[in-house]
């Protein structure tokens, strides 16, 4: 007969390194660069704990930083160059 008392009862720890890295890259490019920074950082931390490669986390982290910088610079340029000037601030219907 098989002795079942020797079977471990705890499941192996889940590794979220790739999940966080891919989320960081996708979120940095598609929707929200600060979340890309966050998930890239989380991926790097998980990779350090697991002794894995940190490449996905670094890509998500730095891509999030780059896209945040582009968004901020683009907003400042649009503000300075009158890109928001087409908004109807004086409630003039224009006809």
C-alpha positions, 0 to 999 in steps of 0.5 A, spaced: 500 500 500 501 507 498 503 511 504 500 518 503 502 521 509 509 523 505 505 527 500 506 534 501 500 538 502 502 545 500 502 547 493 508 550 490 508 557 490 506 561 484 511 565 480 508 571 477 514 574 474 512 573 466 505 575 468 507 582 471 512 583 466 507 582 460 502 586 464 507 592 465 509 592 457 501 592 455 499 597 460 505 602 458 503 601 451 496 601 451 492 605 457 496 607 463 504 608 463 504 609 471 501 602 471 506 599 466 511 602 471 508 599 477 507 592 474 514 592 471 517 593 478 513 588 481 516 583 475 523 585 477 522 584 484 519 577 483 524 575 478 529 577 484 526 572 489 525 567 484 532 567 481 530 568 474 531 573 468 528 580 469 528 582 462 520 583 462 520 587 468 525 592 466 522 593 459 515 594 462 518 599 467 522 603 462 517 603 457 512 606 462 517 611 464 518 613 457 511 613 455 509 617 461 515 622 459 512 623 452 505 624 455 507 629 460 511 633 454 506 632 449 501 635 454 505 641 456 507 642 448 499 642 447 498 647 452 503 652 450 502 651 443 494 652 444 492 645 442 487 646 447 485 653 444 479 649 440 475 648 446 469 653 447 471 657 453 467 663 452 460 659 450 460 662 443 456 658 439 460 660 433 454 661 428 
